[in-house]
């Protein structure tokens, strides 16, 4: 599939572009600035320009599936949490409906399905992620929601715990998140499902076989 | 009707409590702190305790209609915009469904139906208000959405412009907003409709007759 990666320049996004290739897909990295092109071009990809806060319709040309991995990051205010994490996602979902996208995978966060139970310092963020996930569920698009635990920059191990619900806030390397998303993209058992995802004992390719 | 006023201690909320009485309703002011009780008790009302960020189910006892006039105010961050203006409203809508509330009126903001067109400084706020309004529209509740222009503390004139859409950002006294909401509450022509509201030339009671 030709897969638009929204937020490709992020830490997880870059891994996703790499892993999609490993899994036989053609990633189309969407970035905000041509300065971000060389990183992807050097790997043989053809990035497209698109700004979540403006117009990014042209990025959908000839796209089969969308992975939403954008986030405003830890150094911006809650205003950007609304504009990027929540509204950027909702806009991407709406435009995906318009363009007839076959599959939409969203990178959410552990606890985004239970925002009211999270600490006050992150509660607004969890509610914003929750709204985006809920919008996707009700969009009519074929979706998969992946809610990873606390992200680390460690190398991937290829082994995870992928379940409907994992208690607490365990960790997981960004590389393993990216591989799991790339794996789930074309798995029929992941259609219209939501998962928590943390490091574990099961090989990624075997997570749906039990 | 017995009308739960969420955000009763706010500037518009206090006017709403007064105007509801003028229009023959029984206001039930919901406030966060018993310190806020005397203001309402002195006027013969019976306030109830409820915190939008926690539990406020007990406030719904014997309530017919809900007016949502809460807002995090201009001195808090965008995190509170998410938690109060957006999520507080969504929670109030959901609890109103649960309790079989007959009518839900939300105090929105002019331009909340076109957030993408607003200045960057207020865009996140407009999107949060927009999400709350959209949630109400799709809730199945009988609703009225009122989007006032820039609020002033001037005395009410009793004359407004109430239309589906008013361009720009005109002003309106909070007292006139409160009276318009109180008037619309039991008007069948306002059911499941949304209005912009600014100062104008038409008497409030005649706004739906043209």
Interface residues (C-beta under 8 A of the other chain):
Chain A: X77 X78 X79 X80 X81 X82 X83 X86 X87 X115 X123 X124 X127 X128 X131
Chain B: X77 X78 X79 X80 X81 X82 X83 X86 X87 X115 X123 X124 X127 X128 X131
